[in-house]
Structure formats: structure tokens, C-alpha cells
Amino acid sequence: MTAVSPAPALHAGHPPPQGRRAVAALSLGALGVVYGDIGTSPLYAMKECLAWPHSPHAIEPHPEEVLGVVSLVFWALMLVITVKYLLFVLRADNKGEGGILALAALLYGSEGATRGNRLRIPMMLALFGAGLLYGEGVITPAISVLGAIEGISEQSPALSDLVVPITVGILVALFLIQRHGTGRLGSIFGWIVGLWFVAIGAVGLHWIIVEPSVLGAINPYHAARFVGSHGVHGFLLLGLVFLVVTGGEALYADMGHFGRRPIRIAWFAVVLPGLLLNYFGQGALFLSREVGSVKNPFYAMVDGPLLIPMIVLATMAAVIASQALISGAFAITRQAMQLGFFPRLTVVHTSAQTEGQIYIPEMN
């Protein structure tokens, strides 16, 4: 690994991978690095929406409300992630680089010098968006790991006092291994995240078979009826529903690490099926249980001998979930340096083949 100084303009992206084996390797890496955050949303998203009265903002999970929330979740994933990011936003790369600052840098093209003050507002908006990404990068590791470790309190309330110390230890270890680079971490994390999506999809499929009426939530009518019939509360609940797409911006920010095609392959082949099966499965769980009886729908689906293995797998997935935002923070920091909006820091290239895979010790 060799430290280099940032260039005055955004670097040229890595060439598209050649051959199926190279694409498969990058897709596996993207699975581990890019989709960890959005992949762990099932741990808490449906719980916050429907686990009444255990969650403070949840709504009573009567059948109409359950179908409405599941429908909102389905269409949020399809419209925000699949259509917006995968089909459109990933096409707006800057020489292979993604992220809001890479997008803003396109303004400084051949016409940039003649636009003058017209560039100020777009650049301020881009910097504001970068700040939001940093903010999510700060809180996501703590929230994701903490949400997974809290599963041990489901097994034994006496272990509740160990939740915070275990979380802190895991986070320290996570940041210590960043220097090895996203490529190497992605190849390791990819298999774990792949197993995670298969596991949550299988669990969700079981409950869909138990209560197949939940599949009616695919009809957008249920989403529209839910928002229209609950007024302000229904509108505010959309904020909780959008927990299912948290980490979606990492798809764009991490594009320079893996490329457009591997990110799309990982989404359509593994991530989307696993997420949809699990969210529909949690909805089926609510439909099959008495109102107010479900405290934590994710772990309630695997209550029994599978609980401990799922807690372990969820903890590993939650640790990996933090990687998407950490890698995104490295990428956007270098872009900010190259555009003159951030102090010059050490940039370490961690791959001889993929220029976008970097590590910034000071940011870490």
C-alpha cells in the first residue's frame, strides 16, 4: 500500500472488469461492503412501524395497517433503490466515481468557468448532502451494531448490561481492520452478508407460507389508503418506513470501489429478494398474531433453537453494515480534497487493480 497525494481533479475511475470471474468477485465485494447497511434494516424498521405498544411511534398492527406498512416498504425499495439509484443515479458517474461531490464536480466541466455565481447554490447543496452522509456515517455503526447486540436481551434479560460493552469492543475492532482495504474486507464480508440475505429470506418465506394474504401488499392501493386514512400520523410514519432504504446512498458513494455493474448484479440477484421476503414475512407474522403481542418481529420469526445462531449472524451483518458508510466517507473525503473543500490528508490505495479502493487513516 502506497500513500499518495490527492490530484487537483477527480481521478479517472477503474476500467470495467473483464470476464465473468472478475465481475463475480467485485459483485461479492459489493455485497459485503455496499449492501451491509440496507441489509440490516429488517432488524429495526418494521419494529419501529408496527411493534405497538412497545415502540413509541408504532401504529396498532391491525390487518389494514400491516398491509399498508408492508406496501409502503415494498414500493419504497422498488422506487427509491431499484428505480432511482440502480437505474438512474448510478449512470451519473464522474469518470467512474460516485457520490454527491463527484456529481457536483461535473458542474466544473468545460462550461464551469463561464457559469460564475450560478455554481454557488448547487455546490452548497452538494456540500450539505456530503455533510448528511458524514452524519449517517457517524451514527450508523453504533446503531447497527447496538441493534443486533440487543438480541441477547431477548435470550436473557440478565445479559442486558453487557450490550454496550460488547458493542464498543466490536466497533473498536471494526475500525482497526479498515487499513486492510475495502477489496480484501469485501471478499470476506461478502460471504457473510450473502449468508445473511439467504437466512433472512428463508425465515421470511416460512411466514409468508403461513400467512400468504400478506402478498396483497404488493398492490399500491394499500400504501395509498394507509397514508390517506391516517392523516399527519400516517405521513410521519413514512419517516419510519424510510428506514428500509437507509444506506441507499452508499450505492452511489461506493461506486468507485466496485463499479456500476457489480453493484446492480448484487442487488437484483441477492439483496432485493432477501429483503422483500423478510419484510413480507414480518408482515405475515403481525397478521398471524394478536394485536400488541409482538415486541421484536425480526427475532420473533426465529424464536426457538434458531434464535442464538440468528443473533450471531445478525451481529456479524451489523458490523459489516457499518462498512458501507465508512467506505463512502473515505471516498467522499478524497473527492472533497480534490475539489478544494477539505484539508489535504493521507490517501492510501489498497488495491493494485481498482483505483477507487482507498483508506484514509485520519478519517478512520
C-alpha positions in Angstrom: 0.0 0.0 0.0 1.4 3.4 -1.0 0.3 6.8 0.2 -0.3 9.4 -2.4 -1.4 13.0 -2.5 -4.7 13.9 -4.0 -4.9 15.1 -7.5 -6.4 18.5 -8.4 -9.3 16.9 -10.2 -11.3 13.7 -9.7 -9.2 10.7 -10.8 -10.2 8.5 -13.6 -12.2 5.5 -12.5 -11.1 2.0 -12.8 -11.8 0.2 -16.1 -14.8 -2.1 -16.3 -13.9 -5.6 -15.0 -13.3 -8.1 -17.8 -14.6 -11.6 -17.6 -17.2 -13.3 -15.5 -14.8 -14.2 -12.7 -13.8 -10.6 -12.2 -17.4 -9.4 -12.3 -18.4 -12.1 -9.8 -15.5 -11.2 -7.4 -16.5 -7.5 -7.5 -20.2 -8.4 -7.1 -19.3 -10.4 -4.0 -17.2 -7.5 -2.6 -20.1 -5.1 -3.3 -22.4 -7.4 -1.5 -20.2 -7.2 1.6 -19.3 -3.5 1.5 -22.2 -1.7 -0.2 -25.3 -3.5 1.0 -24.5 -4.2 4.6 -26.3 -1.1 5.9 -29.5 -1.5 3.9 -29.4 -5.3 4.6 -29.7 -4.9 8.4 -32.7 -2.6 8.2 -35.0 -5.6 8.9 -33.6 -5.6 12.4 -35.5 -2.4 13.4 -37.6 -0.9 10.5 -40.8 -3.0 10.9 -40.4 -3.0 14.7 -40.5 0.8 14.8 -43.6 0.9 12.5 -45.8 -1.8 13.9 -44.5 -3.1 17.3 -47.2 -1.3 19.2 -47.2 -0.6 22.2 -43.6 -1.5 22.6 -42.2 1.1 20.2 -43.2 4.8 20.9 -44.1 5.8 17.3 -45.6 2.5 16.1 -49.2 2.2 15.0 -51.6 -0.6 16.1 -51.0 -3.5 13.8 -54.5 -4.3 12.6 -54.6 -6.2 9.2 -55.3 -3.0 7.2 -52.4 -1.2 8.9 -50.0 -4.1 8.4 -50.8 -4.4 4.7 -50.4 -0.6 4.4 -47.0 -0.5 6.0 -45.7 -3.6 4.1 -46.9 -2.0 0.9 -45.1 1.3 1.7 -41.9 -0.8 2.4 -42.2 -2.6 -0.9 -42.7 0.5 -3.0 -40.0 2.4 -1.2 -37.5 -0.3 -2.1 -38.7 -0.5 -5.7 -38.9 3.2 -6.4 -36.1 4.7 -4.3 -33.4 1.9 -4.6 -34.3 0.0 -7.8 -35.6 2.8 -10.0 -33.9 5.9 -8.6 -30.5 4.6 -7.6 -29.9 1.4 -9.6 -31.4 2.6 -12.9 -30.8 6.3 -12.9 -28.4 7.7 -10.3 -25.6 5.1 -11.0 -25.5 6.4 -14.6 -24.3 9.8 -13.4 -20.7 8.9 -12.6 -17.7 11.1 -12.8 -15.0 9.0 -14.5 -16.2 6.0 -12.5 -16.6 7.8 -9.2 -19.9 8.2 -7.5 -21.2 10.3 -4.6 -22.7 13.7 -4.3 -19.4 15.5 -4.6 -18.5 13.6 -7.7 -21.8 14.6 -9.1 -21.3 18.2 -8.2 -17.8 18.1 -9.8 -19.5 17.6 -13.1 -20.5 21.2 -12.9 -16.9 22.2 -13.2 -16.7 20.8 -16.8 -15.9 22.7 -19.9 -18.6 25.3 -19.1 -17.8 25.6 -15.4 -15.6 28.6 -15.7 -18.3 30.7 -17.5 -21.1 30.0 -15.1 -19.7 32.1 -12.3 -22.1 32.6 -9.4 -24.6 30.1 -10.8 -22.4 27.3 -9.4 -22.6 28.5 -5.8 -26.1 27.2 -4.9 -25.5 23.7 -6.5 -22.1 23.4 -4.7 -23.6 24.4 -1.4 -26.3 21.8 -1.8 -23.7 19.2 -2.6 -21.6 20.1 0.5 -24.8 20.0 2.6 -25.5 16.5 1.2 -22.0 15.4 1.9 -22.5 16.6 5.5 -25.5 14.4 5.8 -23.5 11.4 4.6 -20.9 12.1 7.2 -23.6 12.3 9.8 -25.0 9.0 8.9 -21.5 7.6 8.8 -21.0 8.7 12.4 -24.2 7.2 13.8 -24.7 4.1 11.6 -22.0 1.9 13.1 -23.3 2.5 16.6 -27.0 2.0 15.8 -26.5 -1.1 13.6 -24.2 -3.0 16.0 -26.2 -2.0 19.0 -29.5 -3.1 17.4 -28.0 -6.5 16.7 -26.4 -7.0 20.1 -29.7 -6.1 21.8 -30.8 -9.5 20.6 -29.0 -11.1 23.5 -31.5 -9.4 25.9 -34.2 -11.4 24.0 -32.4 -14.6 25.1 -31.8 -13.5 28.7 -32.7 -10.1 30.3 -29.8 -10.7 32.7 -27.4 -10.1 29.8 -28.7 -6.6 29.1 -25.8 -4.9 31.0 -23.4 -6.4 28.5 -24.9 -4.9 25.4 -23.0 -1.6 25.5 -19.5 -3.0 26.4 -19.8 -5.7 23.7 -20.9 -3.1 21.2 -17.9 -0.8 22.0 -15.5 -3.7 21.6 -16.9 -4.7 18.3 -16.7 -1.1 16.9 -13.1 -0.7 18.0 -12.1 -3.9 16.2 -14.1 -2.8 13.1 -12.1 0.4 12.7 -8.8 -1.3 13.4 -9.2 -3.5 10.4 -10.0 -0.7 7.9 -6.4 -0.3 6.9 -6.6 -3.7 5.0 -8.8 -2.1 2.4 -12.3 -2.5 1.1 -11.4 -5.0 -1.5 -10.0 -7.5 1.0 -12.7 -6.8 3.5 -15.4 -7.1 0.9 -14.2 -10.5 -0.2 -14.5 -11.7 3.4 -17.7 -9.8 4.3 -19.4 -10.7 1.0 -19.8 -14.4 2.0 -21.2 -13.4 5.4 -23.7 -10.9 4.0 -24.7 -13.4 1.3 -25.5 -15.9 4.1 -27.4 -13.2 5.9 -29.7 -12.5 3.0 -30.3 -16.2 2.4 -31.1 -16.7 6.1 -33.5 -13.7 6.4 -35.1 -14.6 3.1 -35.7 -18.2 4.2 -37.2 -17.1 7.5 -39.5 -14.6 5.8 -40.6 -17.2 3.2 -41.7 -19.5 6.0 -44.0 -16.9 7.5 -45.3 -15.9 4.0 -46.4 -19.6 3.5 -48.1 -19.4 7.0 -50.0 -16.2 6.1 -50.0 -15.8 2.3 -52.5 -13.0 2.4 -49.6 -10.6 3.2 -48.7 -10.8 -0.5 -51.7 -8.5 -1.2 -49.5 -5.6 0.0 -47.9 -5.6 -3.5 -51.0 -3.7 -4.5 -50.1 0.1 -4.2 -53.7 0.7 -3.1 -52.8 -0.4 0.4 -50.0 2.1 0.7 -52.1 5.0 -0.7 -55.0 4.1 1.6 -52.8 3.9 4.6 -51.3 7.4 4.1 -54.7 8.9 3.2 -56.6 7.4 6.1 -54.1 8.2 8.9 -53.5 11.9 8.2 -50.5 13.5 9.9 -49.6 10.3 11.8 -49.5 8.4 8.5 -47.3 11.0 6.9 -44.9 11.0 9.9 -44.8 7.2 9.8 -43.3 7.5 6.3 -40.1 8.6 8.2 -40.0 5.2 9.9 -40.8 3.4 6.7 -37.8 5.0 5.0 -35.6 3.2 7.5 -35.8 0.4 5.0 -33.8 2.4 2.4 -31.2 3.7 4.9 -27.8 3.2 3.3 -29.1 3.5 -0.2 -26.9 6.5 -0.8 -23.9 4.2 -0.2 -24.7 2.5 -3.5 -23.7 5.7 -5.3 -20.9 6.8 -2.9 -19.2 3.4 -3.1 -19.5 3.1 -6.9 -15.8 4.0 -7.3 -14.8 1.0 -5.2 -16.6 -1.7 -7.3 -18.2 -0.2 -10.4 -21.8 0.1 -11.6 -22.4 -3.4 -13.0 -21.3 -5.5 -9.9 -23.5 -3.3 -7.6 -26.5 -3.9 -9.8 -25.9 -7.6 -10.0 -25.6 -8.0 -6.3 -28.9 -6.1 -5.8 -31.1 -8.0 -8.2 -29.6 -11.4 -7.6 -29.3 -11.4 -3.8 -30.2 -8.3 -1.9 -33.7 -7.4 -3.2 -35.1 -11.0 -2.9 -33.8 -11.4 0.6 -35.1 -8.1 1.8 -38.6 -8.5 0.3 -39.1 -12.0 1.6 -38.1 -10.9 5.1 -40.3 -7.7 5.2 -43.3 -9.6 3.9 -42.5 -12.4 6.4 -42.6 -9.9 9.3 -45.9 -8.5 8.0 -47.2 -12.1 7.9 -46.1 -12.5 11.5 -48.1 -9.5 12.6 -51.1 -10.7 10.7 -51.0 -14.1 12.4 -50.5 -12.8 16.0 -52.8 -10.9 18.3 -52.5 -7.1 18.2 -49.8 -5.8 20.6 -48.3 -9.2 21.2 -45.2 -8.8 19.0 -42.3 -6.9 20.6 -39.5 -7.6 18.2 -40.8 -9.0 14.9 -37.4 -9.9 13.5 -36.4 -12.1 16.4 -40.0 -13.3 16.9 -39.8 -15.0 13.5 -36.9 -17.2 14.7 -37.9 -17.7 18.3 -36.6 -21.1 19.5 -33.4 -23.0 18.8 -32.5 -20.8 15.8 -32.5 -17.6 17.9 -28.9 -17.8 19.1 -27.5 -18.5 15.6 -29.6 -15.7 14.2 -28.3 -13.3 16.8 -24.7 -14.2 16.0 -25.3 -13.8 12.2 -27.2 -10.5 12.8 -24.3 -9.2 14.8 -21.8 -10.0 12.1 -24.1 -8.5 9.5 -24.5 -5.3 11.6 -20.7 -5.0 11.9 -20.4 -5.3 8.2 -23.3 -2.8 7.7 -21.1 -0.1 9.0 -18.6 -0.7 6.2 -20.8 0.8 3.5 -20.8 4.2 5.2 -17.2 4.0 6.3 -16.1 3.3 2.7 -18.4 6.1 1.5 -16.8 8.5 3.9 -13.3 7.7 2.6 -14.5 8.2 -1.0 -16.3 11.5 -0.4 -13.4 12.8 1.7 -11.0 12.4 -1.2 -13.4 14.0 -3.6 -13.7 17.0 -1.2 -9.9 17.3 -1.0 -9.6 17.1 -4.8 -12.2 19.9 -5.2 -10.5 22.1 -2.5 -13.2 21.8 0.1 -11.3 19.7 2.6 -7.7 19.8 4.1 -5.2 17.5 2.5 -5.0 14.1 4.2 -3.1 10.9 3.5 -4.8 8.7 0.9 -3.7 5.1 0.8 -4.5 3.0 -2.2 -5.3 -0.6 -1.1 -5.7 -2.2 -4.5 -3.4 -2.5 -7.4 -6.3 -3.1 -9.8 -9.1 -0.8 -8.5 -8.1 2.8 -8.1 -11.2 3.7 -6.1 -10.4 1.4 -3.2 -8.8 3.7 -0.7 -8.1 4.1 3.0 -7.7 7.5 4.9 -6.1 7.0 8.3 -7.1 10.4 9.7 -10.7 9.9 8.8 -10.7 6.5 10.3 
